[in-house]
Amino acid sequence: MVSLSFSSHISDRIGPFLLENSNSSLDSVKTGPTATAAYPAKAVPGLDLTVNMFVGHWQTNTGSNVDSEALTAGIRYKW
């Protein structure tokens, strides 16, 4: 069993998967934890298949908080 803390950016590894957690967001109106699971593609060094999970809320222009969840998949290349 793995215990994940969302207090700061952390990385952990389960088998071939790299698990990353962060409270930072690329969008300034979103707040909440983001977890990323990355699987390295062995055919291309530095290429990861990723799944990002976000749970939090949006700060709207009226000051109300709107709940938000997102699950996205993609690739990332580290050089």
N, C-alpha and C positions, 0 to 999 in steps of 0.2 A: 504494500500500500504506500502511496506517495502523498505526502502532505504538502500542498502548495500554498505559499503565503503571498498575498497581493500587496504587501506593504511597500515593496520596492522592486526594481527590476532584478529578477533572479533567473538562473538557468539551471536545469537539471537534466539528466539523461536517463531514459528508460529504454534499454536495448539500443536499437539504432535511432530512436526518436530523441530529438532535443526539445525539451519543454522550456518555454520562456514565458515569464509573467511580468507585467508592467502596469503601473497606474497612469502612465503617460499616454496621450492620444495625439495623433497627427492633426486632429481637428479641435480648435480651441473651445468649441461649444459642447463637446462631449466630455463627460467625466465618468470614470469607472474603470474596472480592471479589464485588461486585455491579456488573453493567453494565446500563445502560438505553439503549435506542434510542427516541427520541421523534420522531414525525412530526407537524408542525403541521396541524391541520384548518383549511383556509382559510375555511370557511363561518362558523366561530365563533372570533373572536380570543381567544387565550389557552388554547384547547383543544388538547391533544396526544393522539395515539394512541401508546401506549407498549408496549414489550416489555421485560421485566426478566429477566435471566439471573443466577442465583446458583450458585456452586460453592464448597463449603466443608465445614464439619463442625459438628455439634451437640456441645455439652458436656452430657453426661448426668449424672444425679444419682449414678451410680456412678463417675464420673471418666473413663469411656471416651469416645473420640471416635468418632462415627458419621458417615460420609461422607454428604453431602447435595447434591443438585442440584435446581434448580427453574427452570422457564420459565413465566412468567406474562405475560398481556397485559391491558391495561386502558386507561383514559383518565385524564387529569389536567387539572385546570383551574387556571391560574395567574391570580391577580388582584392 
